Amino acid sequence: MKKIKILLLSLIVITLTHCTNSEQSGSQQQSIDTLMTTEQQSAEQVKPFYQGTILETIDAGGYTYLRIKENLDGHHHVEGDEHKDFWIAVERTPAKVGDEVRFQKELVTEQFYSKILDRTFDELMFASNLQHRVKD
């Protein structure tokens, strides 16, 4: 589908290049630029938010490592649930154990070694747009 759009846009550009009226060509080029910008914006996917509760925090360098108990369906974690827990790294944050958080995944690495902590994480998610709410 994406290849078809690129091919179609290329065909439009080639057709407009052969246009003899420079005034008309300039106007059409502006339309193509607008069309291409719209295509680029729609091609970008909106990253979903993950959410959960902080189980552990470690500050190191400019980062905070958070162990998160994932909240899969927007409901609070119930004791005995088998929800996944995992580590994320975010820019340093004042979030604390027990706080509820939302964040977006940027990159997941396996066997990530932190020199500062002298520790290897089996799996570490680098995350952005961290939002946290202090536990009541």
Steps between C-alpha positions, in 0.01 A plus 500: 500500500783739593686412177188582298473841668869573433461390137189717462675802652801444270269487199334827605840668544615383155178622339526839666865536402396502134251779556589803280316769693734599784224669698282191480800277574586699816144469627493127432841451665361662814208253486743209466703625798179520704397151387843356588494664845154354563621154390801520732284600795250220441784249460627574850341264747373624831684313772272343760543574869598223739392530861577342831622540856860563605646209699861622522706807399871553441651840412821481296658778298229696321262205503257336738447128463150393601372146551136511396211264575303528177133599514360333189144625490490828687395336828712505812718201572324242716711285732556161339470627140767369266572834332845540352765709673788654305767770514487833320753783479384861484653841550556556872166530678380551858247214465499260797408140580120462496439785254288422196667583168427531128773507235574430136742236376793624291739204487535160668842343545594157628797437728553874557809566710510820710859602577390736777296230676734215398186305425352318204126526440355198318269740318484878528248732338613856432187709543384859456214725603490362854200618699461397862236531767590468866329209673223613738 
